[in-house]
Amino acid sequence: MDNQILDFLHKRLYPDQEKFTKEKQLFEEKIRAYYELKQFVYFVISEHPKDVIGQVKVGCEYFMQAEGDPSYISVETGISGLYIDLTPNESLVYIQKREQLLMEKLDRCTKTLNDIQAHIQTITSAMPLFGEHDIQEPITK
């Protein structure tokens, strides 16, 4: 029985913990990026600049400095590589909806991660009842 418990920990719970930790970090990064974009949109709406200078992705993670017209803003749709051009006001509405969706996903991911960590804690604290074992947690990056 001890081996089954250890197998469950090492083959199921620890990998799931790592997977959901990475997923949570990805959602947090996306939310942060939308927050920064929202701040830019607020700037465009309040200041009405004629031109803006910024970094433009030209492909293969290569960026160039470019000057652009802020009357339309390219917003990532969530589908890799697909962007849509929206006015600043339309962008704001879209960004708020995307942020809400990402926050819901982040909340679900966090709840799942907390459940996994609770299972790990429960099993590791109960292991002395099954005999003396050293439970080695995997090293997470």
VEXLUMLO-974566 format. One record per residue: residue number from 0; x, y, z of N, C-alpha, C in turn. Coordinates in nm, 2 decimals. Layout:
BEGIN
(r NUM; (X; Y; Z); (X; Y; Z); (X; Y; Z)) ...
//
This chain:
BEGIN
(r 0; (0.08; -0.12; 0.00); (0.00; 0.00; 0.00); (0.09; 0.13; 0.00)) (r 1; (0.20; 0.12; 0.07); (0.29; 0.24; 0.08); (0.34; 0.28; -0.06)) (r 2; (0.37; 0.18; -0.14); (0.42; 0.21; -0.28); (0.31; 0.27; -0.36)) (r 3; (0.18; 0.23; -0.34); (0.07; 0.29; -0.42); (0.06; 0.44; -0.38)) (r 4; (0.07; 0.47; -0.25); (0.06; 0.60; -0.21); (0.17; 0.69; -0.27)) (r 5; (0.29; 0.64; -0.26); (0.41; 0.71; -0.31); (0.40; 0.73; -0.46)) (r 6; (0.35; 0.62; -0.53); (0.33; 0.63; -0.67); (0.23; 0.74; -0.71)) (r 7; (0.12; 0.74; -0.63); (0.02; 0.85; -0.65); (0.07; 0.99; -0.63)) (r 8; (0.15; 1.00; -0.53); (0.22; 1.13; -0.50); (0.31; 1.17; -0.62)) (r 9; (0.40; 1.08; -0.66); (0.50; 1.12; -0.75); (0.46; 1.12; -0.90)) (r 10; (0.35; 1.03; -0.93); (0.31; 1.02; -1.07); (0.19; 1.11; -1.10)) (r 11; (0.12; 1.14; -0.99); (-0.01; 1.22; -1.02); (-0.01; 1.36; -0.95)) (r 12; (0.01; 1.36; -0.82); (-0.01; 1.49; -0.75); (0.10; 1.59; -0.78)) (r 13; (0.22; 1.55; -0.77); (0.34; 1.64; -0.79); (0.34; 1.69; -0.94)) (r 14; (0.32; 1.61; -1.04); (0.31; 1.66; -1.18); (0.19; 1.76; -1.20)) (r 15; (0.08; 1.72; -1.14); (-0.04; 1.81; -1.15); (-0.01; 1.95; -1.08)) (r 16; (0.06; 1.94; -0.97); (0.09; 2.06; -0.89); (0.18; 2.15; -0.98)) (r 17; (0.28; 2.09; -1.04); (0.37; 2.17; -1.13); (0.29; 2.23; -1.25)) (r 18; (0.21; 2.14; -1.31); (0.13; 2.19; -1.43); (0.04; 2.31; -1.39)) (r 19; (-0.03; 2.30; -1.28); (-0.12; 2.41; -1.25); (-0.05; 2.53; -1.20)) (r 20; (0.07; 2.51; -1.14); (0.15; 2.63; -1.10); (0.19; 2.71; -1.23)) (r 21; (0.24; 2.63; -1.33); (0.28; 2.70; -1.46); (0.16; 2.77; -1.52)) (r 22; (0.04; 2.70; -1.52); (-0.08; 2.75; -1.58); (-0.12; 2.88; -1.51)) (r 23; (-0.11; 2.88; -1.38); (-0.15; 3.00; -1.30); (-0.05; 3.12; -1.33)) (r 24; (0.08; 3.09; -1.35); (0.17; 3.19; -1.38); (0.14; 3.25; -1.52)) (r 25; (0.10; 3.16; -1.61); (0.06; 3.21; -1.75); (-0.06; 3.30; -1.74)) (r 26; (-0.16; 3.27; -1.67); (-0.28; 3.35; -1.66); (-0.24; 3.49; -1.59)) (r 27; (-0.15; 3.48; -1.49); (-0.11; 3.61; -1.43); (-0.04; 3.70; -1.52)) (r 28; (0.05; 3.64; -1.61); (0.12; 3.72; -1.71); (0.03; 3.78; -1.81)) (r 29; (-0.07; 3.70; -1.85); (-0.17; 3.76; -1.95); (-0.25; 3.87; -1.89)) (r 30; (-0.29; 3.85; -1.76); (-0.37; 3.96; -1.70); (-0.28; 4.08; -1.68)) (r 31; (-0.16; 4.07; -1.65); (-0.07; 4.18; -1.64); (-0.05; 4.25; -1.77)) (r 32; (-0.04; 4.18; -1.88); (-0.03; 4.24; -2.01); (-0.15; 4.32; -2.05)) (r 33; (-0.27; 4.26; -2.02); (-0.39; 4.33; -2.05); (-0.41; 4.46; -1.96)) (r 34; (-0.36; 4.45; -1.84); (-0.36; 4.57; -1.75); (-0.27; 4.68; -1.81)) (r 35; (-0.16; 4.64; -1.86); (-0.07; 4.74; -1.92); (-0.13; 4.80; -2.05)) (r 36; (-0.20; 4.72; -2.13); (-0.26; 4.77; -2.25); (-0.38; 4.86; -2.21)) (r 37; (-0.45; 4.82; -2.10); (-0.56; 4.91; -2.06); (-0.51; 5.05; -2.02)) (r 38; (-0.40; 5.05; -1.95); (-0.34; 5.18; -1.91); (-0.30; 5.26; -2.03)) (r 39; (-0.25; 5.20; -2.14); (-0.22; 5.27; -2.26); (-0.35; 5.32; -2.32)) (r 40; (-0.45; 5.24; -2.32); (-0.58; 5.29; -2.38); (-0.64; 5.41; -2.31)) (r 41; (-0.63; 5.40; -2.17); (-0.67; 5.52; -2.09); (-0.59; 5.64; -2.13)) (r 42; (-0.46; 5.62; -2.15); (-0.37; 5.74; -2.19); (-0.42; 5.79; -2.33)) (r 43; (-0.45; 5.70; -2.42); (-0.49; 5.75; -2.56); (-0.63; 5.82; -2.55)) (r 44; (-0.72; 5.77; -2.47); (-0.85; 5.83; -2.45); (-0.84; 5.97; -2.39)) (r 45; (-0.75; 5.98; -2.28); (-0.75; 6.11; -2.21); (-0.66; 6.21; -2.28)) (r 46; (-0.55; 6.17; -2.34); (-0.45; 6.27; -2.39); (-0.47; 6.29; -2.54)) (r 47; (-0.54; 6.21; -2.62); (-0.56; 6.22; -2.76); (-0.43; 6.25; -2.84)) (r 48; (-0.32; 6.17; -2.82); (-0.20; 6.19; -2.90); (-0.22; 6.17; -3.05)) (r 49; (-0.15; 6.24; -3.13); (-0.16; 6.22; -3.27); (-0.08; 6.10; -3.32)) (r 50; (0.03; 6.08; -3.26); (0.12; 5.97; -3.30); (0.17; 5.91; -3.17)) (r 51; (0.20; 5.78; -3.17); (0.27; 5.72; -3.05); (0.39; 5.64; -3.11)) (r 52; (0.49; 5.63; -3.02); (0.61; 5.55; -3.06); (0.61; 5.43; -2.97)) (r 53; (0.62; 5.31; -3.02); (0.63; 5.19; -2.94); (0.70; 5.08; -3.01)) (r 54; (0.70; 4.97; -2.94); (0.76; 4.85; -2.99); (0.65; 4.77; -3.07)) (r 55; (0.69; 4.72; -3.19); (0.59; 4.64; -3.27); (0.66; 4.51; -3.30)) (r 56; (0.58; 4.40; -3.27); (0.63; 4.27; -3.30); (0.62; 4.24; -3.45)) (r 57; (0.74; 4.21; -3.51); (0.74; 4.18; -3.65); (0.75; 4.04; -3.68)) (r 58; (0.76; 3.95; -3.58); (0.76; 3.81; -3.60); (0.88; 3.74; -3.54)) (r 59; (0.87; 3.62; -3.51); (0.97; 3.54; -3.44); (1.03; 3.61; -3.32)) (r 60; (0.94; 3.66; -3.24); (0.98; 3.73; -3.11); (1.08; 3.85; -3.14)) (r 61; (1.07; 3.91; -3.26); (1.16; 4.02; -3.29); (1.07; 4.15; -3.29)) (r 62; (1.12; 4.25; -3.23); (1.04; 4.38; -3.21); (1.12; 4.49; -3.27)) (r 63; (1.05; 4.59; -3.33); (1.11; 4.71; -3.38); (1.04; 4.83; -3.33)) (r 64; (1.11; 4.94; -3.32); (1.04; 5.06; -3.27); (0.97; 5.12; -3.39)) (r 65; (0.85; 5.16; -3.37); (0.76; 5.21; -3.48); (0.68; 5.33; -3.43)) (r 66; (0.64; 5.41; -3.52); (0.55; 5.52; -3.49); (0.41; 5.48; -3.55)) (r 67; (0.30; 5.51; -3.47); (0.17; 5.46; -3.52); (0.06; 5.56; -3.48)) (r 68; (-0.05; 5.54; -3.55); (-0.17; 5.62; -3.53); (-0.25; 5.55; -3.42)) (r 69; (-0.28; 5.62; -3.30); (-0.35; 5.55; -3.20); (-0.50; 5.55; -3.21)) (r 70; (-0.55; 5.59; -3.33); (-0.70; 5.59; -3.35); (-0.75; 5.45; -3.35)) (r 71; (-0.66; 5.35; -3.39); (-0.70; 5.21; -3.38); (-0.59; 5.14; -3.30)) (r 72; (-0.63; 5.04; -3.22); (-0.53; 4.96; -3.14); (-0.55; 4.82; -3.17)) (r 73; (-0.44; 4.75; -3.20); (-0.45; 4.60; -3.23); (-0.45; 4.53; -3.09)) (r 74; (-0.55; 4.44; -3.08); (-0.57; 4.37; -2.95); (-0.56; 4.22; -2.99)) (r 75; (-0.49; 4.15; -2.91); (-0.48; 4.00; -2.93); (-0.61; 3.94; -2.89)) (r 76; (-0.66; 3.85; -2.97); (-0.79; 3.79; -2.95); (-0.79; 3.67; -2.85)) (r 77; (-0.67; 3.62; -2.82); (-0.66; 3.50; -2.74); (-0.63; 3.37; -2.83)) (r 78; (-0.65; 3.39; -2.96); (-0.61; 3.29; -3.05); (-0.47; 3.33; -3.10)) (r 79; (-0.37; 3.24; -3.09); (-0.23; 3.27; -3.12); (-0.22; 3.34; -3.26)) (r 80; (-0.16; 3.46; -3.25); (-0.13; 3.53; -3.37); (-0.24; 3.61; -3.44)) (r 81; (-0.36; 3.60; -3.38); (-0.48; 3.67; -3.43); (-0.51; 3.80; -3.35)) (r 82; (-0.50; 3.91; -3.42); (-0.52; 4.04; -3.36); (-0.64; 4.11; -3.43)) (r 83; (-0.71; 4.20; -3.36); (-0.81; 4.28; -3.42); (-0.79; 4.42; -3.40)) (r 84; (-0.82; 4.51; -3.49); (-0.80; 4.65; -3.47); (-0.93; 4.71; -3.42)) (r 85; (-0.92; 4.78; -3.31); (-1.04; 4.84; -3.24); (-1.01; 4.98; -3.21)) (r 86; (-1.11; 5.06; -3.20); (-1.10; 5.20; -3.16); (-1.06; 5.19; -3.01)) (r 87; (-1.01; 5.30; -2.95); (-0.97; 5.30; -2.81); (-1.09; 5.26; -2.72)) (r 88; (-1.21; 5.31; -2.74); (-1.33; 5.28; -2.66); (-1.37; 5.13; -2.68)) (r 89; (-1.37; 5.08; -2.80); (-1.40; 4.94; -2.82); (-1.29; 4.85; -2.76)) (r 90; (-1.16; 4.90; -2.76); (-1.05; 4.82; -2.70); (-1.08; 4.81; -2.55)) (r 91; (-1.12; 4.91; -2.49); (-1.14; 4.92; -2.35); (-1.25; 4.81; -2.31)) (r 92; (-1.36; 4.81; -2.38); (-1.46; 4.71; -2.35); (-1.41; 4.57; -2.37)) (r 93; (-1.34; 4.55; -2.48); (-1.29; 4.41; -2.51); (-1.19; 4.37; -2.40)) (r 94; (-1.10; 4.46; -2.37); (-1.00; 4.43; -2.27); (-1.06; 4.39; -2.13)) (r 95; (-1.16; 4.47; -2.09); (-1.23; 4.44; -1.97); (-1.30; 4.30; -1.97)) (r 96; (-1.35; 4.26; -2.08); (-1.41; 4.13; -2.09); (-1.31; 4.02; -2.09)) (r 97; (-1.20; 4.04; -2.16); (-1.09; 3.94; -2.15); (-1.03; 3.93; -2.01)) (r 98; (-1.01; 4.05; -1.95); (-0.96; 4.04; -1.81); (-1.05; 3.96; -1.72)) (r 99; (-1.18; 3.98; -1.73); (-1.28; 3.91; -1.65); (-1.27; 3.76; -1.68)) (r 100; (-1.26; 3.72; -1.81); (-1.25; 3.58; -1.84); (-1.12; 3.52; -1.78)) (r 101; (-1.01; 3.59; -1.80); (-0.88; 3.54; -1.74); (-0.88; 3.54; -1.59)) (r 102; (-0.95; 3.63; -1.53); (-0.96; 3.62; -1.38); (-1.04; 3.50; -1.34)) (r 103; (-1.15; 3.47; -1.41); (-1.23; 3.35; -1.38); (-1.14; 3.22; -1.40)) (r 104; (-1.07; 3.22; -1.50); (-0.98; 3.10; -1.53); (-0.87; 3.10; -1.42)) (r 105; (-0.81; 3.21; -1.38); (-0.71; 3.21; -1.28); (-0.77; 3.16; -1.14)) (r 106; (-0.89; 3.21; -1.11); (-0.96; 3.16; -0.99); (-0.98; 3.01; -0.99)) (r 107; (-1.02; 2.95; -1.10); (-1.04; 2.81; -1.11); (-0.91; 2.74; -1.10)) (r 108; (-0.81; 2.79; -1.16); (-0.68; 2.73; -1.15); (-0.62; 2.73; -1.01)) (r 109; (-0.64; 2.85; -0.95); (-0.59; 2.86; -0.81); (-0.66; 2.77; -0.72)) (r 110; (-0.79; 2.75; -0.73); (-0.87; 2.66; -0.65); (-0.82; 2.51; -0.67)) (r 111; (-0.80; 2.48; -0.80); (-0.75; 2.34; -0.82); (-0.61; 2.32; -0.76)) (r 112; (-0.53; 2.42; -0.78); (-0.39; 2.41; -0.72); (-0.40; 2.40; -0.57)) (r 113; (-0.48; 2.48; -0.51); (-0.50; 2.47; -0.36); (-0.55; 2.33; -0.32)) (r 114; (-0.64; 2.27; -0.40); (-0.69; 2.14; -0.37); (-0.58; 2.03; -0.38)) (r 115; (-0.50; 2.05; -0.48); (-0.39; 1.95; -0.50); (-0.29; 1.96; -0.38)) (r 116; (-0.26; 2.09; -0.34); (-0.17; 2.11; -0.23); (-0.22; 2.05; -0.10)) (r 117; (-0.36; 2.07; -0.09); (-0.42; 2.01; 0.03); (-0.41; 1.86; 0.03)) (r 118; (-0.43; 1.80; -0.08); (-0.42; 1.65; -0.09); (-0.28; 1.61; -0.06)) (r 119; (-0.18; 1.68; -0.11); (-0.04; 1.64; -0.08); (-0.01; 1.66; 0.06)) (r 120; (-0.06; 1.76; 0.12); (-0.04; 1.79; 0.27); (-0.10; 1.68; 0.35)) (r 121; (-0.22; 1.64; 0.31); (-0.30; 1.53; 0.39); (-0.22; 1.40; 0.38)) (r 122; (-0.18; 1.37; 0.26); (-0.11; 1.24; 0.24); (0.02; 1.23; 0.31)) (r 123; (0.10; 1.34; 0.29); (0.23; 1.34; 0.36); (0.22; 1.34; 0.51)) (r 124; (0.12; 1.41; 0.56); (0.11; 1.41; 0.71); (0.05; 1.27; 0.76)) (r 125; (-0.01; 1.20; 0.67); (-0.06; 1.07; 0.71); (0.04; 0.95; 0.69)) (r 126; (0.14; 0.98; 0.62); (0.24; 0.88; 0.59); (0.30; 0.81; 0.71)) (r 127; (0.33; 0.88; 0.82); (0.39; 0.81; 0.93); (0.30; 0.70; 0.99)) (r 128; (0.17; 0.71; 0.96); (0.07; 0.61; 1.01); (0.10; 0.48; 0.93)) (r 129; (0.15; 0.49; 0.81); (0.17; 0.37; 0.73); (0.32; 0.32; 0.74)) (r 130; (0.40; 0.38; 0.82); (0.53; 0.34; 0.84); (0.63; 0.46; 0.82)) (r 131; (0.75; 0.44; 0.85); (0.85; 0.54; 0.83); (0.90; 0.55; 0.69)) (r 132; (0.87; 0.66; 0.62); (0.91; 0.68; 0.49); (0.96; 0.82; 0.47)) (r 133; (1.06; 0.84; 0.39); (1.10; 0.97; 0.35); (1.03; 1.01; 0.23)) (r 134; (0.95; 1.11; 0.23); (0.88; 1.16; 0.11); (0.96; 1.27; 0.06)) (r 135; (1.01; 1.25; -0.06); (1.09; 1.36; -0.12); (1.00; 1.43; -0.22)) (r 136; (0.98; 1.56; -0.20); (0.90; 1.64; -0.29); (0.99; 1.68; -0.41)) (r 137; (0.93; 1.68; -0.53); (1.01; 1.72; -0.64); (1.05; 1.86; -0.64)) (r 138; (1.16; 1.89; -0.70); (1.21; 2.03; -0.70); (1.13; 2.10; -0.81)) (r 139; (1.06; 2.21; -0.77); (0.99; 2.29; -0.87); (1.07; 2.41; -0.91)) (r 140; (1.06; 2.45; -1.03); (1.13; 2.56; -1.08); (1.06; 2.69; -1.06)) 
//
